[in-house]
Amino acid sequence: MASSNLCHKIETDVEIKASAQQFHDMFWTRPHHVSNACDDKIHGCELLEGDWGNVGAIVLWHYTHDGERKVAKEVVEAVDEANNSITFRVLEGDLMKEYKTFVIHIQATPKSDGNGCIVHWIMEYERLHDDVDHPETLLEFAVDVSKDIDCHLISDN
């Protein structure tokens, strides 16, 4: 990312009971199932190009954030299966009305005691101008989605 006062990064950790691999697989190979875990937030994920579980796949997310239905067209930019991480770059959609670039990194790391994992979310973005808010509510949305996915994954066991 270019360095300017409009480029920023925010991040957070979410502790969940599901394994790192289970959580990672949900976004990597089954993002179209995320809506099953949190249908009040994520309404669907369509595959537009490529194949599920492949870098370069382009997906269209339908979601509700801050009380509004929105969309985000994203490309799976990178995956590290050994470290349970995935990176999405937003190409089009509602976020691009306020941000020049928007990249989401998600990494699930097993807890040292072997019970559950820590999901680390990073959002890197460049605002179009100083009046654009930082996406703190979107980061909180990611926390809520993580918790919903966790409940869904551990109820399947």
C-alpha positions, 0 to 999 in steps of 0.5 A, a space after each residue: 500500500 502507498 503510504 499516506 495519511 489516508 492509509 491505515 490498518 486496524 486489527 483484532 483478535 477473536 478467541 473461538 472454540 473451533 479449531 483453526 483449520 475448521 475456521 480457515 476452511 470455512 472461508 477458504 473452501 466453503 465461503 458459500 456456507 458462511 451464511 448458514 452460520 450468520 444469516 442475519 449478517 451474511 446473506 450469501 457468497 457467490 462464486 463469480 470466477 474460478 473455483 472454490 478453494 483456489 487463489 484467484 477465485 472471485 466471489 460476491 458477498 451479500 451482507 448487512 452492515 450498519 443496518 444496510 444491505 451491501 455487496 463486496 466483490 472480492 478476489 482471493 489474493 493469497 492463502 497459506 494453508 499451513 498457517 490457516 490464513 487467507 487474504 481477500 482484496 475488495 475489487 468492487 462494491 459498497 466499500 469502494 465508495 469510501 475506500 481506494 483500496 481495501 484488503 482483509 487478512 484472516 488468520 486462525 492460530 491454534 491456541 497453545 493448550 490445543 483447545 480452540 484458536 485465535 482468529 486474527 483479523 487485519 483490515 488494510 485500507 486507503 480512505 478516499 479522503 479525510 472525511 471517510 470514517 475508519 471501518 471500526 464497525 466493520 471490524 466489529 462485524 468481523 468479530 460477530 461473524 467469527 463468533 457466529 461461525 464458531 457456534 455453527 462449527 462447534 454445534 456440528 461436532 
